[in-house]
Amino acid sequence: MVFDVNVVMSSAKISLIYTIKISIIVLISMFITNYIINTGIMKKFSELMEPFTRHLNINPFSISSILVCFFSPTVGYSILAEGLKDKKVNEKELIGTSLANSFPSVLSHIFTFFIPVVIPILGLTGAIFVLIRLGVAFTKSIIGLTYLTMISKKNSFEVPEKINKLNKKENLKKSLKSTLRFSRRLIPVMFITMFLVIFLSKIGVFDYLNNLVKPITDILGLNPNVGILSLTEIMNVQAAIVMAGGLLNENILSSKGILIGLVIGNVLTFSTRYVKHSLPLHVSLFGTKLGTKIVMINAVITLLLDIFIIAGLLLI
């Protein structure tokens, strides 16, 4: 039964159909969001917010960084690095601004990953997961802004440098290129993950894994597959999203179980994620000591908020 050709073929067929259907939706969504972003909509949003942020008692470099992070987090943090170098931003303001940048930075990822990928695969459950991630980022931004209003010094306002938007032809070309590049990563992961979910489920491997993680999940009153989903997220976030879609479609896990599994996976991967993605950027911009400090503060607050969310989901 471990290697049954009929089971393999059946799993491959179901996986192929699923991959084709979802890929079409995901790639169209990805192209549209890339095109919209390249028209400068995020920059327009930051400019729209500018009149409101002028009146806050916050360092102008912090304001500029927050606004720019809506369309380019890297540029936003570069503004802070320049301010620190010129001694126009102090360490406390830098830490507060990095927290305040959470929502603008996540919002840019919402349009490039969560909306075109997570929601098409997970549907309403995906939309709720997106709102959870937005909620965590928004809470961190509120914490950062509150801290800034208490310790920041306001000077003359400096508007962020302008970023030119693309014309229609360049936009189409860049959006298509970005979508095709993304498809080369997503489609193989989607097919392979979906195939493994269906195949392993059919031959009973999930039942075996369930028995391994059952003692842990029983303590929390969870379906053992929640643990498997969380462990998958440690290895690959996209694979976890696709697996979640498969578990949801096969009625192996409920929406609640999917959300708990993904958030737990986020908690389990928070250290490696920050080390791989956030730490190199922050260290290169602010030095080893300060860069590491900023990353650790952001990581700990995110961890605490995620734990709070998990506790809330368990009580529902």
Residue pairs with C-beta under 8 A, 6 or more apart in sequence:
1 7
1 203
1 204
2 203
4 203
7 199
7 202
7 203
8 199
10 198
10 202
11 195
11 198
11 199
11 202
12 195
14 194
14 198
15 191
15 194
15 195
15 198
16 191
18 190
18 194
18 245
18 246
18 249
19 187
19 190
19 191
19 194
22 120
22 121
22 190
22 245
23 183
23 186
23 187
23 190
25 120
26 116
26 117
26 120
26 121
26 186
27 116
27 179
27 182
27 183
27 186
29 115
29 116
29 117
29 119
29 120
30 112
30 116
30 117
30 178
30 179
30 182
30 183
31 175
31 176
31 179
32 116
33 111
33 112
33 115
33 116
34 112
34 174
34 175
34 178
34 179
35 171
35 172
35 175
36 111
37 71
37 108
37 111
37 112
38 165
38 166
38 171
38 174
38 175
39 165
39 166
39 171
40 71
40 163
40 165
42 70
42 71
42 72
42 107
42 108
42 111
43 70
43 71
43 162
43 163
43 165
45 70
45 71
46 67
46 68
46 70
46 71
46 104
46 160
47 67
49 67
49 70
50 67
50 159
53 63
53 66
53 67
54 63
54 157
56 63
56 145
56 148
56 149
56 154
57 149
57 152
57 154
58 145
58 148
58 149
58 152
58 154
59 83
59 88
59 89
59 93
59 97
59 148
59 152
59 153
59 154
59 155
60 154
60 155
60 156
60 157
60 158
61 79
61 80
61 82
61 83
61 88
61 89
61 93
61 97
61 158
62 80
62 89
62 93
62 96
62 97
62 100
62 148
62 152
63 157
64 76
64 79
64 158
64 159
64 160
65 76
65 77
65 79
65 80
65 83
65 97
65 101
66 76
66 97
66 100
66 101
66 104
67 76
67 104
67 160
68 75
68 76
68 79
68 160
69 75
69 76
69 77
69 101
69 104
69 105
69 108
70 104
70 107
70 108
71 108
71 163
72 108
72 163
73 101
73 104
73 105
73 108
74 281
75 160
75 163
76 101
76 104
76 105
77 98
77 101
77 281
77 282
77 285
78 285
79 160
80 89
80 94
80 97
80 98
80 285
80 286
81 285
81 286
83 89
84 94
84 286
88 155
89 97
91 290
92 147
92 151
93 148
93 151
93 152
93 153
94 286
94 290
94 294
95 147
95 293
95 294
95 297
96 144
96 145
96 147
96 148
96 151
96 152
97 144
97 148
98 144
98 282
98 294
98 297
98 298
99 140
99 141
99 143
99 144
99 147
99 297
99 298
99 301
100 140
100 141
100 144
100 145
100 148
101 141
101 144
102 136
102 137
102 138
102 140
102 141
102 144
102 298
103 134
103 137
103 138
103 140
103 141
104 141
105 137
106 133
106 134
106 137
107 134
107 137
110 130
110 133
110 134
114 126
114 129
114 130
114 133
115 130
117 186
117 238
117 241
118 126
118 129
118 130
118 241
119 126
119 127
119 130
120 126
121 241
121 242
121 244
121 245
122 129
122 241
122 244
122 245
122 248
122 258
123 248
124 255
125 244
125 248
125 255
125 258
125 259
126 241
128 255
128 259
129 258
129 259
129 262
132 259
132 263
132 309
135 309
136 302
136 305
136 306
136 309
139 305
140 298
140 301
140 302
140 305
143 301
165 171
166 174
185 238
186 238
189 236
189 238
189 239
189 242
190 238
190 242
192 239
193 232
193 238
193 239
193 242
193 243
193 246
194 242
194 243
194 245
194 246
197 242
197 243
197 246
197 247
197 250
198 246
198 250
200 206
201 250
201 252
206 225
206 228
206 252
209 224
209 228
210 224
210 225
210 228
211 224
213 224
213 227
213 228
214 224
216 227
217 223
217 224
217 226
217 227
220 314
221 314
222 257
222 260
222 314
223 252
223 253
223 254
223 257
225 247
225 252
225 253
225 257
225 261
226 253
226 257
226 260
226 261
226 264
227 261
227 264
228 243
228 261
229 240
229 243
229 244
229 247
229 253
229 257
229 258
229 261
229 262
229 265
230 240
230 261
230 262
230 264
230 265
230 268
231 265
231 268
232 239
232 240
232 243
232 265
233 239
233 240
233 261
233 262
233 265
233 266
233 268
233 269
234 265
234 268
234 269
234 272
237 265
237 269
240 261
240 262
240 265
241 262
244 253
244 258
244 261
244 262
246 252
247 253
247 257
247 258
248 255
248 258
253 261
256 313
256 316
259 313
260 310
260 313
260 314
263 306
263 309
263 310
263 313
264 310
266 306
267 303
267 306
267 307
267 310
270 299
270 302
270 303
270 306
271 299
274 295
274 298
274 299
278 295
278 298
278 299
279 291
279 292
279 295
282 291
282 292
282 294
282 295
283 291
283 292
284 291
285 291
286 294
